[in-house]
């Protein structure tokens, strides 16, 4: 009888643990869904063709479904154009160009338009990226700059969502929650197997 009661108590305790884990998983999924943020940018690429010592300005629009604070920064490469963010390590101070834009602002569940201005002193082509982030979401726009004697202008526009330049980008926050969820699932499977062994006894 005592053995039966002990097994019953262990079984009941195991069931309670599984219920607690399932509730925790449900809360975790709910938090991930609520914390999801949509951030978009347009256009995905800005082309500047600037006459020497003059300044050219273009608008870039960011929109969100929530009230958020956005911070932006620019990075540049001395090499040819690349779609790999890792290649953009240089600051604008290392180049013969100047860039002006609003680096921090608030989006209130709508659209925010900022002005990006470029000027230069030395002829040449320069490639950069303007990165804008808010919490676990990030987007960006490529910067294609040419300083020369003649003017040439092109326009492109595409909408971005999530954390990416032309594609979604996973944030460290979402990755952490995903790993945590997988750990909880592993624990649940372990507890279920343990209960099955107890039942066989």
N, CA, C and O of each residue as an XYZ file, in Angstrom:
804
protein
N       0.835     -1.207      0.000
C       0.000      0.000      0.000
C       0.869      1.255      0.000
O       0.599      2.197     -0.746
N       1.921      1.272      0.843
C       2.803      2.430      0.910
C       3.500      2.666     -0.423
O       3.674      3.805     -0.856
N       3.900      1.558     -1.073
C       4.551      1.690     -2.379
C       3.594      2.300     -3.384
O       3.973      3.148     -4.192
N       2.329      1.851     -3.322
C       1.306      2.379     -4.232
C       1.088      3.875     -3.999
O       1.006      4.651     -4.951
N       0.994      4.272     -2.728
C       0.787      5.684     -2.405
C       1.990      6.525     -2.839
O       1.827      7.643     -3.328
N       3.197      5.983     -2.656
C       4.403      6.718     -3.069
C       4.426      6.927     -4.575
O       4.745      8.011     -5.062
N       4.080      5.860     -5.311
C       4.036      5.982     -6.772
C       2.967      6.965     -7.202
O       3.160      7.723     -8.153
N       1.832      6.955     -6.502
C       0.739      7.860     -6.838
C       1.145      9.308     -6.610
O       0.824     10.189     -7.407
N       1.856      9.543     -5.507
C       2.312     10.896     -5.206
C       3.321     11.366     -6.249
O       3.262     12.514     -6.689
N       4.245     10.493     -6.651
C       5.225     10.854     -7.676
C       4.548     11.147     -9.003
O       4.913     12.087     -9.710
N       3.541     10.317     -9.337
C       2.812     10.513    -10.584
C       2.070     11.835    -10.567
O       2.069     12.565    -11.558
N       1.436     12.146     -9.439
C       0.683     13.403     -9.309
C       1.637     14.595     -9.402
O       1.339     15.603    -10.043
N       2.799     14.452     -8.740
C       3.796     15.524     -8.769
C       4.315     15.735    -10.183
O       4.507     16.874    -10.609
N       4.547     14.643    -10.917
C       5.011     14.745    -12.297
C       3.988     15.411    -13.186
O       4.339     16.224    -14.041
N       2.707     15.068    -12.989
C       1.646     15.690    -13.786
C       1.561     17.186    -13.517
O       1.341     17.975    -14.435
N       1.738     17.579    -12.246
C       1.702     18.991    -11.896
C       2.859     19.739    -12.563
O       2.694     20.871    -13.017
N       4.015     19.106    -12.617
C       5.168     19.729    -13.257
C       4.936     19.922    -14.742
O       5.285     20.961    -15.302
N       4.346     18.921    -15.380
C       4.063     19.027    -16.813
C       3.066     20.140    -17.082
O       3.224     20.907    -18.032
N       2.023     20.230    -16.233
C       1.035     21.302    -16.386
C       1.698     22.666    -16.256
O       1.402     23.584    -17.022
N       2.596     22.794    -15.284
C       3.291     24.057    -15.068
C       4.148     24.424    -16.275
O       4.213     25.586    -16.678
N       4.813     23.402    -16.853
C       5.648     23.647    -18.028
C       4.799     24.072    -19.219
O       5.166     24.992    -19.949
N       3.667     23.405    -19.416
C       2.781     23.750    -20.528
C       2.234     25.162    -20.379
O       2.133     25.897    -21.362
N       1.881     25.548    -19.151
C       1.397     26.910    -18.901
C       2.492     27.920    -19.208
O       2.233     28.965    -19.805
N       3.721     27.603    -18.797
C       4.857     28.485    -19.058
C       5.113     28.635    -20.551
O       5.417     29.729    -21.027
N       4.991     27.540    -21.286
C       5.170     27.592    -22.738
C       4.109     28.468    -23.387
O       4.406     29.236    -24.302
N       2.872     28.353    -22.914
C       1.777     29.162    -23.451
C       2.042     30.643    -23.205
O       1.855     31.469    -24.098
N       2.480     30.977    -21.987
C       2.780     32.379    -21.658
C       3.915     32.892    -22.526
O       3.882     34.030    -22.995
N       4.930     32.044    -22.742
C       6.076     32.434    -23.546
C       5.676     32.737    -24.979
O       6.114     33.737    -25.548
N       4.849     31.885    -25.568
C       4.373     32.101    -26.936
C       3.566     33.385    -27.019
O       3.679     34.135    -27.989
N       2.752     33.639    -26.000
C       1.941     34.852    -25.964
C       2.819     36.101    -25.900
O       2.553     37.091    -26.582
N       3.873     36.044    -25.071
C       4.782     37.190    -24.938
C       5.488     37.470    -26.250
O       5.639     38.628    -26.640
N       5.930     36.407    -26.945
C       6.603     36.578    -28.228
C       5.673     37.238    -29.235
O       6.090     38.107    -30.000
N       4.413     36.821    -29.232
C       3.456     37.376    -30.181
C       3.174     38.841    -29.890
O       3.107     39.659    -30.807
N       3.005     39.177    -28.597
C       2.693     40.552    -28.207
C       3.874     41.472    -28.483
O       3.694     42.618    -28.895
N       5.105     40.957    -28.250
C       6.296     41.788    -28.405
C       6.724     41.943    -29.868
O       7.636     42.717    -30.160
N       6.084     41.223    -30.782
C       6.437     41.322    -32.194
C       6.218     42.749    -32.677
O       5.193     43.365    -32.386
N       7.187     43.263    -33.415
C       7.145     44.645    -33.868
C       7.395     44.706    -35.364
O       8.316     44.075    -35.882
N       6.563     45.473    -36.046
C       6.753     45.654    -37.479
C       7.362     47.024    -37.729
O       6.790     48.050    -37.359
N       8.511     47.028    -38.353
C       9.201     48.269    -38.706
C       9.572     48.185    -40.177
O      10.165     47.199    -40.616
N       9.231     49.198    -40.929
C       9.516     49.178    -42.369
C      10.208     50.463    -42.794
O      10.101     51.496    -42.134
N      10.914     50.375    -43.904
C      11.658     51.522    -44.432
C      11.481     51.594    -45.946
O      11.382     50.566    -46.616
N      11.444     52.795    -46.471
C      11.288     52.990    -47.913
C      11.957     54.321    -48.302
O      11.726     55.337    -47.647
N      12.772     54.325    -49.348
C      13.149     53.196    -50.201
C      14.257     52.358    -49.572
O      14.866     52.768    -48.584
N      14.515     51.199    -50.138
C      15.550     50.325    -49.603
C      16.941     50.753    -50.077
O      17.954     50.252    -49.589
N      16.977     51.693    -51.043
C      18.254     52.176    -51.547
C      18.131     53.637    -51.962
O      17.178     54.033    -52.634
N      19.127     54.438    -51.542
C      19.179     55.846    -51.929
C      20.381     56.065    -52.843
O      21.507     55.694    -52.513
N      20.121     56.669    -53.984
C      21.178     56.956    -54.939
C      21.449     58.462    -54.970
O      20.544     59.260    -55.210
N      22.680     58.831    -54.728
C      23.069     60.238    -54.743
C      24.095     60.462    -55.847
O      25.099     59.754    -55.940
N      23.820     61.466    -56.685
C      24.785     61.888    -57.691
C      24.997     63.383    -57.463
O      24.180     64.213    -57.865
N      26.092     63.698    -56.821
C      26.290     65.052    -56.288
C      27.418     65.766    -57.025
O      28.488     65.202    -57.253
N      27.156     67.020    -57.391
C      28.202     67.847    -57.965
C      29.147     68.278    -56.851
O      28.712     68.559    -55.735
N      30.425     68.328    -57.153
C      31.426     68.646    -56.147
C      31.094     69.884    -55.341
O      30.730     70.915    -55.907
N      31.216     69.796    -54.022
C      30.995     70.871    -53.056
C      29.527     71.298    -52.943
O      29.228     72.279    -52.264
N      28.624     70.593    -53.583
C      27.207     70.863    -53.425
C      26.591     69.805    -52.502
O      27.236     68.814    -52.160
N      25.348     70.031    -52.110
C      24.681     69.092    -51.207
C      23.378     68.610    -51.831
O      22.609     69.399    -52.379
N      23.142     67.307    -51.739
C      21.898     66.716    -52.236
C      21.174     66.048    -51.073
O      21.792     65.355    -50.265
N      19.868     66.258    -50.993
C      19.058     65.680    -49.919
C      17.942     64.816    -50.497
O      17.336     65.150    -51.515
N      17.690     63.708    -49.826
C      16.585     62.823    -50.206
C      15.873     62.361    -48.938
O      16.452     62.298    -47.853
N      14.593     62.039    -49.122
C      13.790     61.599    -47.980
C      13.734     60.079    -47.882
O      13.743     59.360    -48.881
N      13.676     59.634    -46.654
C      13.494     58.211    -46.384
C      12.388     58.079    -45.353
O      12.353     58.843    -44.389
N      11.485     57.127    -45.534
C      10.319     56.982    -44.656
C      10.393     55.691    -43.865
O      10.726     54.633    -44.397
N      10.073     55.801    -42.579
C       9.992     54.634    -41.703
C       8.600     54.598    -41.090
O       8.047     55.638    -40.733
N       8.039     53.411    -40.971
C       6.708     53.265    -40.390
C       6.686     52.079    -39.430
O       7.458     51.130    -39.563
N       5.772     52.165    -38.455
C       5.653     51.116    -37.442
C       4.201     51.015    -36.997
O       3.423     51.961    -37.123
N       3.855     49.829    -36.468
C       2.504     49.621    -35.970
C       2.402     49.956    -34.480
O       1.344     49.783    -33.875
N       3.509     50.440    -33.885
C       3.513     50.783    -32.467
C       4.261     52.090    -32.239
O       4.993     52.557    -33.111
N       4.072     52.672    -31.065
C       4.848     53.848    -30.678
C       6.247     53.389    -30.283
O       6.406     52.628    -29.329
N       7.257     53.846    -31.009
C       8.614     53.373    -30.750
C       9.622     54.512    -30.887
O       9.361     55.527    -31.532
N      10.766     54.313    -30.267
C      11.903     55.212    -30.429
C      12.894     54.539    -31.367
O      13.284     53.392    -31.149
N      13.294     55.247    -32.399
C      14.189     54.691    -33.413
C      15.519     55.439    -33.383
O      15.554     56.665    -33.273
N      16.601     54.690    -33.482
C      17.935     55.279    -33.592
C      18.582     54.795    -34.885
O      18.446     53.632    -35.265
N      19.286     55.704    -35.552
C      19.910     55.372    -36.834
C      21.396     55.680    -36.808
O      21.856     56.564    -36.085
N      22.132     54.930    -37.613
C      23.558     55.151    -37.776
C      23.971     54.744    -39.181
O      23.324     53.903    -39.806
N      25.045     55.339    -39.674
C      25.524     55.013    -41.021
C      26.882     54.336    -40.932
O      27.696     54.649    -40.063
N      27.110     53.403    -41.846
C      28.385     52.705    -41.967
C      28.794     52.691    -43.429
O      27.950     52.737    -44.324
N      30.110     52.627    -43.664
C      30.619     52.726    -45.025
C      31.706     51.687    -45.290
O      32.294     51.121    -44.368
N      31.952     51.455    -46.574
C      33.023     50.556    -46.987
C      33.881     51.248    -48.033
O      33.383     52.008    -48.863
N      35.180     50.973    -47.980
C      36.102     51.540    -48.973
C      36.158     50.666    -50.219
O      36.749     51.046    -51.230
N      35.533     49.486    -50.139
C      35.532     48.564    -51.268
C      34.322     48.801    -52.158
O      33.603     49.785    -51.984
N      34.097     47.911    -53.099
C      32.939     48.011    -53.973
C      31.667     47.641    -53.225
O      31.720     47.144    -52.100
N      30.539     47.882    -53.847
C      29.246     47.627    -53.210
C      29.122     46.160    -52.783
O      29.471     45.247    -53.532
N      28.623     45.961    -51.576
C      28.432     44.617    -51.039
C      27.116     44.569    -50.278
O      26.706     45.559    -49.673
N      26.458     43.423    -50.309
C      25.226     43.245    -49.548
C      25.477     42.576    -48.203
O      24.539     42.185    -47.508
N      26.735     42.451    -47.849
C      27.110     41.878    -46.564
C      27.411     43.017    -45.581
O      28.369     43.767    -45.771
N      26.596     43.141    -44.540
C      26.734     44.227    -43.578
C      28.115     44.223    -42.918
O      28.627     45.278    -42.541
N      28.710     43.053    -42.781
C      30.016     42.940    -42.125
C      31.080     43.761    -42.864
O      32.049     44.216    -42.257
N      30.896     43.947    -44.176
C      31.882     44.689    -44.967
C      31.841     46.192    -44.700
O      32.748     46.923    -45.100
N      30.793     46.649    -44.026
C      30.639     48.083    -43.780
C      31.153     48.410    -42.371
O      30.404     48.371    -41.395
N      32.442     48.729    -42.296
C      33.098     48.946    -41.010
C      33.568     50.390    -40.810
O      33.875     50.787    -39.686
N      33.628     51.169    -41.873
C      34.213     52.505    -41.799
C      33.174     53.560    -41.417
O      31.983     53.414    -41.690
N      33.656     54.616    -40.783
C      32.805     55.758    -40.463
C      32.937     56.789    -41.576
O      33.887     56.754    -42.357
N      31.982     57.703    -41.643
C      31.997     58.701    -42.710
C      33.202     59.633    -42.564
O      33.647     60.228    -43.545
N      33.725     59.762    -41.353
C      34.884     60.636    -41.131
C      36.119     60.139    -41.878
O      37.051     60.906    -42.122
N      36.127     58.868    -42.239
C      37.275     58.290    -42.940
C      37.200     58.527    -44.444
O      38.131     58.196    -45.178
N      36.082     59.104    -44.901
C      35.876     59.336    -46.329
C      35.812     60.834    -46.619
O      35.759     61.652    -45.702
N      35.817     61.183    -47.911
C      35.775     62.597    -48.315
C      34.342     63.048    -48.576
O      34.087     63.793    -49.522
N      33.407     62.598    -47.743
C      32.011     62.988    -47.889
C      31.433     63.342    -46.516
O      32.004     63.003    -45.479
N      30.306     64.020    -46.533
C      29.586     64.373    -45.312
C      28.145     63.895    -45.426
O      27.562     63.911    -46.510
N      27.574     63.471    -44.304
C      26.188     63.015    -44.291
C      25.469     63.606    -43.077
O      26.009     63.635    -41.971
N      24.244     64.074    -43.308
C      23.430     64.649    -42.243
C      22.050     63.999    -42.251
O      21.434     63.856    -43.307
N      21.563     63.607    -41.074
C      20.222     63.048    -40.925
C      19.863     63.031    -39.438
O      20.727     63.204    -38.579
N      18.590     62.821    -39.152
C      18.121     62.754    -37.769
C      18.473     61.379    -37.210
O      18.029     60.358    -37.735
N      19.259     61.358    -36.161
C      19.774     60.080    -35.659
C      18.876     59.407    -34.624
O      19.010     58.206    -34.386
N      17.969     60.153    -34.009
C      17.046     59.566    -33.029
C      15.706     60.287    -33.104
O      15.649     61.517    -33.116
N      14.618     59.496    -33.155
C      13.295     60.099    -33.280
C      12.228     59.112    -32.823
O      12.516     57.947    -32.547
N      10.996     59.596    -32.749
C       9.865     58.780    -32.289
C       8.879     58.570    -33.436
O       8.538     59.503    -34.163
N       8.431     57.326    -33.580
C       7.357     57.007    -34.528
C       6.118     56.662    -33.706
O       6.162     55.771    -32.858
N       5.028     57.355    -33.953
C       3.797     57.135    -33.191
C       2.756     56.411    -34.039
O       1.841     57.025    -34.587
N       2.916     55.093    -34.135
C       1.973     54.218    -34.862
C       1.657     54.726    -36.271
O       0.533     54.573    -36.749
N       2.616     55.312    -36.914
C       2.376     55.806    -38.267
C       3.705     55.873    -39.021
O       4.554     54.991    -38.888
N       3.870     56.928    -39.810
C       5.072     57.045    -40.631
C       5.892     58.256    -40.206
O       5.346     59.290    -39.818
N       7.196     58.112    -40.286
C       8.130     59.192    -39.997
C       9.056     59.356    -41.191
O       9.670     58.393    -41.650
N       9.150     60.577    -41.687
C      10.027     60.861    -42.821
C      11.226     61.667    -42.341
O      11.076     62.701    -41.690
N      12.409     61.182    -42.669
C      13.622     61.914    -42.315
C      14.374     62.271    -43.586
O      14.256     61.598    -44.610
N      15.138     63.328    -43.501
C      15.905     63.801    -44.644
C      17.364     63.371    -44.499
O      17.983     63.554    -43.451
N      17.890     62.800    -45.569
C      19.290     62.378    -45.602
C      20.014     63.250    -46.621
O      19.662     63.262    -47.800
N      21.024     63.976    -46.161
C      21.748     64.895    -47.038
C      23.204     64.467    -47.179
O      23.861     64.095    -46.207
N      23.691     64.531    -48.422
C      25.056     64.123    -48.741
C      25.780     65.269    -49.456
O      25.214     65.937    -50.321
N      27.024     65.477    -49.080
C      27.883     66.418    -49.789
C      29.286     65.819    -49.845
O      29.639     64.974    -49.023
N      30.081     66.259    -50.816
C      31.420     65.699    -50.947
C      32.404     66.668    -51.554
O      32.025     67.667    -52.165
N      33.659     66.363    -51.379
C      34.726     67.223    -51.888
C      35.542     66.549    -52.990
O      36.069     67.216    -53.881
N      35.639     65.224    -52.919
C      36.501     64.497    -53.842
C      35.683     63.590    -54.737
O      34.814     62.856    -54.266
N      35.966     63.643    -56.038
C      35.259     62.782    -56.992
C      35.464     61.314    -56.647
O      36.539     60.905    -56.210
N      34.395     60.521    -56.855
C      34.498     59.086    -56.610
C      33.156     58.491    -56.246
O      32.158     59.197    -56.099
N      33.153     57.164    -56.103
C      31.943     56.442    -55.719
C      32.123     55.924    -54.297
O      33.186     55.424    -53.928
N      31.060     56.055    -53.512
C      31.094     55.659    -52.110
C      29.862     54.813    -51.808
O      28.762     55.090    -52.286
N      30.074     53.775    -51.003
C      28.987     52.857    -50.689
C      28.811     52.765    -49.169
O      29.765     52.539    -48.425
N      27.575     52.945    -48.741
C      27.286     52.888    -47.306
C      25.930     52.269    -47.042
O      25.235     51.836    -47.961
N      25.566     52.235    -45.773
C      24.261     51.715    -45.378
C      23.780     52.520    -44.181
O      24.550     52.809    -43.265
N      22.515     52.876    -44.194
C      21.883     53.571    -43.080
C      21.047     52.555    -42.321
O      20.069     52.028    -42.852
N      21.431     52.278    -41.076
C      20.759     51.273    -40.255
C      19.893     51.954    -39.205
O      20.357     52.849    -38.499
N      18.640     51.535    -39.099
C      17.706     52.083    -38.114
C      17.152     50.934    -37.269
O      16.693     49.923    -37.801
N      17.204     51.105    -35.948
C      16.806     50.045    -35.032
C      15.871     50.561    -33.952
O      15.910     51.726    -33.556
N      15.025     49.639    -33.491
C      14.164     49.908    -32.340
C      13.964     48.592    -31.599
O      13.233     47.718    -32.066
N      14.608     48.448    -30.452
C      14.454     47.217    -29.684
C      14.885     46.007    -30.477
O      16.053     45.880    -30.846
N      13.930     45.103    -30.745
C      14.246     43.856    -31.445
C      13.984     43.919    -32.945
O      13.967     42.883    -33.610
N      13.782     45.107    -33.481
C      13.527     45.247    -34.921
C      14.544     46.194    -35.538
O      14.941     47.185    -34.925
N      14.955     45.880    -36.744
C      15.918     46.723    -37.433
C      15.740     46.663    -38.936
O      15.463     45.600    -39.492
N      15.897     47.800    -39.594
C      15.807     47.880    -41.053
C      16.931     48.770    -41.547
O      17.635     49.393    -40.752
N      17.096     48.828    -42.846
C      18.175     49.649    -43.372
C      17.985     50.002    -44.826
O      17.157     49.415    -45.524
N      18.755     50.959    -45.268
C      18.709     51.409    -46.656
C      20.140     51.573    -47.166
O      20.978     52.190    -46.508
N      20.407     51.013    -48.345
C      21.735     51.148    -48.934
C      21.944     52.581    -49.401
O      21.003     53.241    -49.842
N      23.179     53.058    -49.304
C      23.543     54.403    -49.753
C      24.556     54.284    -50.883
O      25.679     53.825    -50.671
N      24.161     54.697    -52.079
C      25.027     54.655    -53.262
C      25.329     56.100    -53.644
O      24.467     56.803    -54.171
N      26.550     56.535    -53.378
C      26.924     57.946    -53.550
C      27.985     58.095    -54.631
O      28.977     57.367    -54.658
N      27.756     59.046    -55.511
C      28.749     59.374    -56.538
C      28.955     60.879    -56.548
O      28.012     61.643    -56.753
N      30.184     61.296    -56.326
C      30.546     62.701    -56.388
C      31.208     62.942    -57.742
O      32.239     62.343    -58.048
N      30.611     63.825    -58.557
C      31.157     64.059    -59.902
C      30.722     65.423    -60.428
O      30.115     66.215    -59.707
N      31.046     65.688    -61.712
C      30.772     66.986    -62.314
C      29.402     67.067    -62.969
O      28.867     68.160    -63.152
N      28.827     65.918    -63.324
C      27.508     65.921    -63.949
C      26.506     65.280    -63.000
O      26.877     64.488    -62.135
N      25.235     65.628    -63.166
C      24.196     65.154    -62.253
C      23.382     64.036    -62.883
O      22.951     64.126    -64.033
N      23.184     62.991    -62.110
C      22.382     61.848    -62.555
C      21.616     61.313    -61.364
O      22.205     61.075    -60.309
N      20.329     61.120    -61.509
C      19.512     60.716    -60.357
C      18.589     59.564    -60.734
O      17.950     59.578    -61.786
N      18.534     58.586    -59.870
C      17.640     57.439    -60.058
C      16.799     57.249    -58.820
O      17.207     57.636    -57.725
N      15.613     56.651    -58.979
C      14.717     56.448    -57.842
C      14.264     54.997    -57.781
O      13.927     54.386    -58.795
N      14.264     54.470    -56.580
C      13.764     53.115    -56.315
C      13.014     53.119    -55.012
O      13.318     53.916    -54.124
N      12.019     52.227    -54.873
C      11.291     52.152    -53.615
C      10.791     50.727    -53.379
O      10.267     50.076    -54.284
N      10.963     50.265    -52.155
C      10.458     48.954    -51.747
C      10.220     48.978    -50.259
O      10.951     49.641    -49.523
N       9.209     48.267    -49.805
C       8.863     48.261    -48.384
C       9.538     47.099    -47.678
O       9.573     45.983    -48.198
N      10.084     47.367    -46.470
C      10.759     46.344    -45.673
C      10.002     46.137    -44.382
O       9.489     47.096    -43.808
N       9.922     44.898    -43.912
C       9.342     44.612    -42.607
C      10.307     43.768    -41.793
O      11.127     43.058    -42.376
N      10.237     43.820    -40.355
C      11.112     43.060    -39.479
C      12.488     43.717    -39.355
O      12.586     44.937    -39.482
N      13.528     42.965    -39.116
C      14.823     43.448    -38.880
C      15.826     43.157    -39.933
O      16.660     42.274    -39.732
N      15.806     43.956    -41.247
C      16.659     43.520    -42.334
C      16.803     44.598    -43.374
O      16.112     45.615    -43.313
N      17.700     44.394    -44.342
C      17.820     45.235    -45.517
C      17.346     44.395    -46.684
O      18.089     43.573    -47.220
N      16.104     44.610    -47.068
C      15.498     43.829    -48.129
C      14.975     42.491    -47.661
O      14.445     41.736    -48.476
N      15.097     42.156    -46.377
C      14.626     40.880    -45.854
C      14.480     40.978    -44.357
O      15.009     41.895    -43.728
N      13.738     40.002    -43.770
C      13.553     39.995    -42.330
C      14.851     39.641    -41.624
O      15.695     38.919    -42.154
N      14.987     40.167    -40.420
C      16.211     39.962    -39.651
C      15.855     39.565    -38.239
O      15.123     40.289    -37.563
N      16.363     38.411    -37.765
C      16.072     37.946    -36.417
C      16.882     38.733    -35.422
O      18.072     38.973    -35.630
N      16.238     39.144    -34.321
C      16.938     39.856    -33.271
C      17.431     38.899    -32.218
O      16.978     37.757    -32.136
N      18.375     39.375    -31.402
C      18.914     38.550    -30.332
C      17.820     38.192    -29.341
O      17.847     37.120    -28.737
N      16.839     39.108    -29.170
C      15.756     38.861    -28.222
C      14.914     37.667    -28.653
O      14.612     36.798    -27.834
N      14.537     37.613    -29.906
C      13.712     36.519    -30.415
C      14.489     35.209    -30.404
O      13.927     34.157    -30.101
N      15.779     35.266    -30.731
C      16.610     34.054    -30.727
C      16.674     33.461    -29.326
O      16.587     32.246    -29.151
N      16.829     34.337    -28.324
C      16.904     33.882    -26.934
C      15.606     33.194    -26.528
O      15.636     32.133    -25.905
N      14.454     33.796    -26.880
C      13.167     33.205    -26.516
C      12.955     31.865    -27.217
O      12.374     30.945    -26.642
N      13.424     31.759    -28.450
C      13.293     30.504    -29.195
C      14.108     29.388    -28.537
O      13.625     28.268    -28.374
N      15.353     29.709    -28.161
C      16.206     28.719    -27.496
C      15.590     28.294    -26.176
O      15.601     27.113    -25.830
N      15.046     29.269    -25.432
C      14.425     28.974    -24.141
C      13.223     28.055    -24.323
O      13.005     27.147    -23.521
N      12.438     28.290    -25.381
C      11.275     27.457    -25.667
C      11.693     26.021    -25.974
O      11.058     25.074    -25.508
N      12.757     25.859    -26.753
C      13.242     24.515    -27.091
C      13.713     23.777    -25.839
O      13.511     22.569    -25.715
N      14.341     24.503    -24.910
C      14.791     23.885    -23.661
C      13.596     23.385    -22.854
O      13.633     22.290    -22.293
N      12.541     24.187    -22.798
C      11.344     23.794    -22.057
C      10.669     22.574    -22.691
O      10.174     21.693    -21.989
N      10.657     22.537    -24.019
C      10.076     21.382    -24.712
C      10.882     20.122    -24.394
O      10.308     19.054    -24.184
N      12.212     20.247    -24.358
C      13.075     19.108    -24.031
C      12.774     18.617    -22.611
O      12.711     17.412    -22.367
N      12.590     19.552    -21.683
C      12.276     19.171    -20.301
C      10.926     18.462    -20.239
O      10.767     17.486    -19.506
N       9.945     18.957    -21.016
C       8.616     18.341    -21.037
C       8.683     16.904    -21.521
O       8.064     16.016    -20.935
N       9.438     16.675    -22.595
C       9.577     15.323    -23.144
C      10.254     14.414    -22.119
O       9.865     13.257    -21.959
N      11.261     14.934    -21.431
C      11.968     14.157    -20.409
C      11.027     13.752    -19.276
O      11.063     12.612    -18.814
N      10.174     14.697    -18.824
C       9.243     14.420    -17.735
C       8.187     13.394    -18.152
O       7.806     12.532    -17.359
N       7.716     13.490    -19.398
C       6.707     12.548    -19.891
C       7.274     11.131    -19.935
O       6.599     10.178    -19.545
N       8.522     10.989    -20.413
C       9.169      9.670    -20.449
C       9.358      9.109    -19.040
O       9.232      7.905    -18.813
N       9.659      9.998    -18.107
C       9.850      9.590    -16.730
C       8.554      9.064    -16.128
O       8.553      8.065    -15.409
N       7.435      9.752    -16.432
C       6.116      9.326    -15.949
C       5.723      7.979    -16.536
O       5.134      7.142    -15.852
N       6.051      7.776    -17.798
C       5.733      6.495    -18.419
C       6.467      5.353    -17.747
O       5.905      4.270    -17.579
N       7.717      5.576    -17.358
C       8.485      4.550    -16.655
C       7.886      4.261    -15.286
O       7.866      3.109    -14.852
N       7.393      5.297    -14.596
C       6.767      5.123    -13.288
C       5.479      4.306    -13.405
O       5.189      3.462    -12.557
N       4.710      4.567    -14.466
C       3.463      3.816    -14.690
C       3.753      2.327    -14.910
O       2.995      1.466    -14.462
N       4.849      2.037    -15.599
C       5.193      0.644    -15.861
C       5.539     -0.093    -14.561
O       5.328     -1.301    -14.455
N       6.070      0.639    -13.573
C       6.375      0.051    -12.285
C       5.102     -0.292    -11.516
O       5.175     -0.801    -10.398
